[in-house]
Structures are given as structure tokens and as C-alpha cells.
Amino acid sequence: MKQLNDEILKSTNEMWADRPVVFGDGDKNAIIMLIGEAPGAEEVKEGKPFVGKAGKNLNEFLEILGLKRENLYISNVVKVRPTKNSPKTGKPINRPPNREELELFVPYLQREIQLVKPEFIVTLGNFALKNTLMDSKITIGECHGTLIEYNGFKVFPLYHPASIIYNRALSEVYQQDLLKLKELL
């Protein structure tokens, strides 16, 4: 994993020296790997994935599953924070990753998965689902809460924990999906 992280750091520094890298974190022999979209401001500040508001929701979901964060491996598709300047404040705000970021980071994600070799991959959100499965047509709305076999891995798509912050109606669906996942584990 160190070699992979060194390669990521080298590639990133060549393209975006001013953008800190947030590597995957946790047990490198984990049975479960969680994959999100990209780090946000809090993640960059702490150097760990899922520590901001979405991290709070993630911790609640881990509690429902009876899992501890240190027993998982948590990563993102994109390892740097994608930002744009807010038209109101001029300060950096999150934006969806662009093609250049995907071209750099998706191959690294695929290698990261092969190194961890988890039994289960839990994708968090549409973006993580599409880029983990390398399928631009699949959507979280059509396959959340269902087990998908992919390259010898069991992939379980969930809505992103942040989606509950913005859409409270998803909370019940999210809870039901978590219970399905708990049964599989």
C-alpha cells in the first residue's frame, strides 16, 4: 500500500502540488471496504476520509451494523478535494470530480481494492458506485441495497451518508438498506 500511496502522491504533486492528498485509512486486511466520492474540507484538514458531517452519519451507520471504524478500510475514488470558488464568498467549495481527476484516480482505486482484497465493498453514493464498478450507466437509485458481484468482490451500494443531510426522506430507505447489509455480514 505504501508503494501505491507514494505513486499517488507523486502523480498528484506533479498535477496539483497545492492540493493535499487524503489516502485510504484503516485495516488493510479488512473484510469490508467503504468507498466514497472525494474528501471534503474537514477530511483534508484531518488527513482522513469521512470525518466531517458525512463522517458523523457514517459513524451512526457503523453503530447500526455493530462495526468499528478501525476494523474497516475507508477510501474515496478521488484522493484530493475537488473545489471551485463560491460565487457568493469567493471561498473554495466542493464540486463533483472532473474527468482529469477521474482519469488519474480511478486506476489507483482499482489497485487499492486489489491490495485490500475485502470480502465486501460498500459504495457510498452514485459516484462511488459508478467508478468502483466502472459502469457509467448504473445508478444508485436502481440498485441501492442489493448485492452485486464484481470481479470476485461483493459490492453493496448505499446512498451516500451526506445524502441524508440534504434529503431526509432517504433516511428510512437508508435504514432499510443498512439492515439488509447487516444480514449479509
BELPE-V843207 format. One record per helix or strand of 2 or more residues. SS is the DSSP state (~ for helix, > for strand). FROM is the first residue (numbers start at 1). TO is the last residue. If there is no record, write none. Layout:
SS_FROM_TO, SS_FROM_TO
//
This chain:
~_2_15, >_25_26, >_32_38, ~_41_46, ~_53_65, ~_69_71, >_73_78, >_83_85, >_92_94, ~_99_116, >_120_124, ~_126_133, ~_140_143, >_147_150, >_153_158, ~_161_166, ~_170_184
//
